[in-house]
Amino acid sequence: MHKLISYPISIIYYFTFGMFLCVFHPIQWFCFNILGYQAHKKSVDYLNFFLVRSTHLLGTTYCFVNREKLPKHVPLIIVANHQSLYDIPPIIWFLRRWHPKFISKKELGKGIPSVSYNLRHGGSVLIDRKDPKQALPAIKEMAEYIEKHNRSTVIFPEGTRSKTGVPKKFSENGLKILCKYAPSAYIVPISINNSWKMVRFGQFPMGLGNRLTFTIQEPFPIKGISFEEIMQKTENAVVSGIKN
């Protein structure tokens, strides 16, 4: 019954979602090329506000826990588990004060209105996961960027999305580069729950009535800590908040 009811609602949702992507694409272009970074960022913030709100058509609600724990005026390395593409708009909107940038696969850098444009021009980096010679320098560039501007980057060290919510083993390569070239950063572990239920039936129809929770675990500075300890502490923190 859930799946049957979802078909007509999903059609309305996808129409609304696609409309916002198309409307904000020229807005982003204008803001980036004419008004500069701050205006472009604001346009991306509000794009993601509307993307988040459009999921209310599906009965989706959101809860961000412990935002008050986030350090200010320092670079942040946000490390989270990855359950679906619906992890991303809430992070951009609810953490907009910290200017989150993403390490994303290069395939998302073209063909998607608004999304691809922002990934190419908004400070994120696109990597070829099959080509370390390209990926590692790009991640290094990201680390230097957040170190210089006191902004944040988001990394999903599982590499691929978990379709069941069960976390996969974290890969250390990307996080290691970020820690090396952003030495004043704080690690911010985030545990994401129920995002996978949005696509429990695949991309169509959508899952209905889900409450997505983003729990910010205790941030900690990386300075003076071995990478092995950083990795273990981060993975344990993220996994501890995942409820299957």
C-alpha positions as a printed NumPy array, in Angstrom:
array([[  0.   ,   0.   ,   0.   ],
       [  2.854,   2.36 ,   0.898],
       [  4.422,   1.871,  -2.524],
       [  1.112,   2.217,  -4.375],
       [  0.251,   5.498,  -2.656],
       [  3.744,   6.803,  -3.365],
       [  3.421,   6.728,  -7.183],
       [  1.24 ,   9.839,  -7.69 ],
       [  2.934,  11.704,  -4.824],
       [  6.373,  10.936,  -6.28 ],
       [  5.343,  12.352,  -9.661],
       [  4.343,  15.64 ,  -8.016],
       [  7.548,  15.618,  -5.96 ],
       [  9.852,  15.058,  -8.939],
       [  8.105,  17.801, -10.916],
       [  8.627,  20.214,  -8.009],
       [ 12.215,  19.092,  -7.43 ],
       [ 13.094,  19.466, -11.116],
       [ 11.419,  22.87 , -11.312],
       [ 13.601,  24.227,  -8.49 ],
       [ 16.75 ,  22.873, -10.157],
       [ 15.861,  24.554, -13.444],
       [ 14.79 ,  27.855, -11.882],
       [ 17.929,  28.205,  -9.776],
       [ 20.389,  27.315, -12.552],
       [ 20.269,  30.765, -14.245],
       [ 20.049,  32.433, -10.831],
       [ 23.308,  30.712,  -9.863],
       [ 24.94 ,  31.704, -13.129],
       [ 23.978,  35.352, -12.647],
       [ 25.079,  35.427,  -9.012],
       [ 28.418,  33.74 ,  -9.712],
       [ 29.356,  35.712, -12.817],
       [ 27.96 ,  39.124, -11.913],
       [ 27.705,  39.383,  -8.125],
       [ 30.479,  37.091,  -6.834],
       [ 30.996,  34.391,  -4.247],
       [ 28.694,  35.558,  -1.442],
       [ 25.736,  36.033,  -3.765],
       [ 26.367,  32.677,  -5.409],
       [ 26.562,  30.985,  -2.027],
       [ 23.274,  32.594,  -1.001],
       [ 21.62 ,  31.307,  -4.159],
       [ 22.891,  27.79 ,  -3.424],
       [ 21.684,  28.042,   0.168],
       [ 18.172,  28.911,  -0.944],
       [ 18.169,  26.311,  -3.693],
       [ 18.79 ,  23.711,  -1.038],
       [ 16.198,  25.272,   1.261],
       [ 13.6  ,  24.654,  -1.461],
       [ 14.946,  21.16 ,  -2.209],
       [ 14.591,  20.279,   1.467],
       [ 11.117,  21.791,   1.638],
       [ 10.009,  19.959,  -1.502],
       [ 10.572,  16.64 ,   0.277],
       [  7.819,  17.647,   2.712],
       [  5.487,  16.586,  -0.106],
       [  6.697,  13.064,   0.668],
       [  6.045,  13.502,   4.383],
       [  9.77 ,  13.866,   5.058],
       [ 10.878,  15.693,   8.191],
       [ 14.354,  16.613,   9.438],
       [ 16.151,  16.83 ,  12.748],
       [ 19.646,  18.294,  13.153],
       [ 21.045,  17.531,  16.602],
       [ 23.884,  19.388,  18.383],
       [ 24.535,  22.198,  15.901],
       [ 25.589,  24.29 ,  18.894],
       [ 28.668,  22.05 ,  19.205],
       [ 30.141,  23.202,  15.908],
       [ 33.313,  25.306,  16.333],
       [ 33.406,  28.711,  14.669],
       [ 36.206,  30.509,  12.813],
       [ 38.193,  27.308,  12.207],
       [ 38.259,  24.918,   9.25 ],
       [ 35.994,  21.894,   9.663],
       [ 36.293,  18.426,   8.172],
       [ 32.767,  17.009,   8.321],
       [ 32.822,  13.225,   8.181],
       [ 29.527,  11.388,   7.735],
       [ 28.081,   8.074,   6.695],
       [ 26.356,   8.145,   3.327],
       [ 22.901,   6.698,   2.728],
       [ 21.52 ,   8.59 ,  -0.272],
       [ 21.764,  11.811,  -2.251],
       [ 19.203,  13.174,   0.2  ],
       [ 22.031,  13.498,   2.73 ],
       [ 23.347,  16.524,   0.866],
       [ 20.671,  19.288,   0.646],
       [ 20.033,  19.224,   4.437],
       [ 23.761,  19.534,   5.162],
       [ 24.06 ,  22.512,   2.803],
       [ 21.001,  24.26 ,   4.238],
       [ 21.239,  23.526,   7.962],
       [ 25.019,  24.035,   8.079],
       [ 25.087,  26.992,   5.686],
       [ 26.906,  29.221,   8.199],
       [ 29.941,  26.941,   7.858],
       [ 30.089,  27.081,   4.027],
       [ 30.113,  23.286,   3.432],
       [ 31.932,  22.139,   0.288],
       [ 31.905,  18.602,  -1.078],
       [ 34.315,  16.038,  -2.389],
       [ 32.182,  14.526,  -5.118],
       [ 32.577,  12.053,  -7.941],
       [ 33.241,  13.696, -11.283],
       [ 30.118,  12.219, -12.892],
       [ 27.975,  14.678, -10.899],
       [ 29.843,  17.622, -12.405],
       [ 27.809,  17.64 , -15.602],
       [ 24.261,  17.104, -16.761],
       [ 22.323,  18.068, -13.625],
       [ 20.856,  21.598, -13.6  ],
       [ 22.009,  23.701, -10.633],
       [ 23.76 ,  20.772,  -8.913],
       [ 26.515,  20.332, -11.5  ],
       [ 27.023,  24.091, -11.784],
       [ 27.466,  24.464,  -8.038],
       [ 29.884,  21.545,  -7.836],
       [ 32.015,  23.088, -10.581],
       [ 31.947,  26.693,  -9.357],
       [ 31.006,  26.705,  -5.665],
       [ 34.291,  25.544,  -4.158],
       [ 33.704,  21.797,  -4.19 ],
       [ 36.059,  19.382,  -5.956],
       [ 35.256,  16.634,  -8.422],
       [ 37.339,  13.499,  -8.303],
       [ 37.795,  10.428, -10.439],
       [ 37.648,   7.636,  -7.892],
       [ 39.458,   5.346, -10.338],
       [ 42.371,   7.746, -10.777],
       [ 44.33 ,   8.495,  -7.579],
       [ 46.73 ,  10.742,  -9.521],
       [ 43.816,  13.119, -10.146],
       [ 41.859,  12.558,  -6.934],
       [ 44.562,  13.111,  -4.322],
       [ 45.779,  16.523,  -5.611],
       [ 42.14 ,  17.657,  -5.84 ],
       [ 41.543,  16.693,  -2.204],
       [ 44.785,  18.461,  -1.247],
       [ 43.484,  21.591,  -2.967],
       [ 40.272,  21.335,  -0.96 ],
       [ 42.201,  21.011,   2.312],
       [ 44.274,  24.095,   1.522],
       [ 41.099,  25.986,   0.621],
       [ 39.321,  25.329,   3.94 ],
       [ 42.535,  26.001,   5.857],
       [ 42.893,  29.399,   4.201],
       [ 39.251,  30.5  ,   4.445],
       [ 38.082,  28.743,   7.647],
       [ 35.348,  26.9  ,   5.793],
       [ 34.197,  23.304,   5.877],
       [ 34.408,  20.295,   3.647],
       [ 32.213,  17.218,   3.719],
       [ 33.599,  13.769,   3.062],
       [ 31.764,  10.446,   2.956],
       [ 34.576,   7.953,   3.586],
       [ 32.428,   4.902,   2.86 ],
       [ 32.971,   5.795,  -0.803],
       [ 29.563,   4.563,  -1.968],
       [ 26.117,   4.934,  -0.481],
       [ 24.734,   2.301,   1.873],
       [ 21.391,   1.106,   0.484],
       [ 20.284,  -0.404,   3.778],
       [ 21.643,   2.064,   6.306],
       [ 24.277,  -0.385,   7.526],
       [ 27.603,   1.514,   7.486],
       [ 30.443,   0.288,   5.3  ],
       [ 34.105,   0.294,   6.249],
       [ 35.623,   3.752,   6.065],
       [ 38.394,   4.429,   3.573],
       [ 41.229,   6.521,   4.979],
       [ 42.894,   8.026,   1.886],
       [ 40.805,  11.164,   1.426],
       [ 40.566,  11.959,   5.112],
       [ 44.308,  11.505,   5.514],
       [ 45.036,  14.109,   2.841],
       [ 42.55 ,  16.551,   4.363],
       [ 44.122,  16.213,   7.8  ],
       [ 47.626,  16.657,   6.435],
       [ 46.92 ,  19.892,   4.546],
       [ 44.374,  21.437,   6.924],
       [ 46.293,  21.02 ,  10.189],
       [ 44.204,  23.513,  12.178],
       [ 40.928,  21.791,  11.3  ],
       [ 38.437,  20.152,  13.609],
       [ 36.865,  16.825,  12.749],
       [ 33.066,  16.904,  12.924],
       [ 31.584,  13.375,  12.874],
       [ 27.945,  13.239,  11.778],
       [ 25.669,  10.192,  12.032],
       [ 22.909,  10.151,   9.408],
       [ 19.81 ,   8.02 ,   9.871],
       [ 16.887,   7.08 ,   7.613],
       [ 18.085,   8.819,   4.453],
       [ 18.272,   5.42 ,   2.734],
       [ 14.536,   4.978,   3.266],
       [ 13.906,   7.812,   0.819],
       [ 15.015,   5.467,  -1.983],
       [ 13.978,   2.151,  -0.469],
       [ 12.113,   1.321,  -3.721],
       [ 14.829,   2.773,  -5.95 ],
       [ 14.58 ,   6.197,  -7.559],
       [ 10.859,   5.759,  -8.225],
       [  8.565,   5.752,  -6.385],
       [  9.943,   7.544,  -3.335],
       [  9.705,   6.402,   0.258],
       [  7.093,   8.272,   2.274],
       [  6.897,   9.615,   5.812],
       [ 10.569,   9.427,   6.822],
       [ 12.257,  11.422,   9.57 ],
       [ 15.883,  12.062,   8.633],
       [ 18.184,  12.716,  11.562],
       [ 21.657,  14.238,  11.454],
       [ 23.436,  13.899,  14.783],
       [ 26.605,  15.922,  15.225],
       [ 28.944,  13.967,  17.463],
       [ 31.627,  15.669,  19.564],
       [ 33.998,  17.683,  17.311],
       [ 37.708,  17.466,  18.074],
       [ 40.897,  19.173,  16.803],
       [ 43.289,  17.075,  14.762],
       [ 46.389,  18.901,  15.961],
       [ 48.664,  16.689,  18.055],
       [ 46.786,  13.46 ,  17.289],
       [ 48.118,  10.634,  15.137],
       [ 46.124,   9.892,  12.013],
       [ 45.437,   6.349,  13.217],
       [ 43.75 ,   7.766,  16.32 ],
       [ 41.853,  10.337,  14.253],
       [ 40.564,   7.615,  11.942],
       [ 39.477,   5.283,  14.712],
       [ 37.91 ,   8.033,  16.804],
       [ 36.021,   9.45 ,  13.818],
       [ 34.663,   6.15 ,  12.545],
       [ 33.614,   5.056,  16.034],
       [ 31.808,   8.362,  16.606],
       [ 29.899,   8.218,  13.318],
       [ 28.942,   4.553,  13.652],
       [ 27.871,   4.942,  17.279],
       [ 24.982,   7.156,  16.202],
       [ 23.673,   5.006,  13.346],
       [ 20.456,   3.139,  14.116],
       [ 19.556,   0.282,  11.833]])
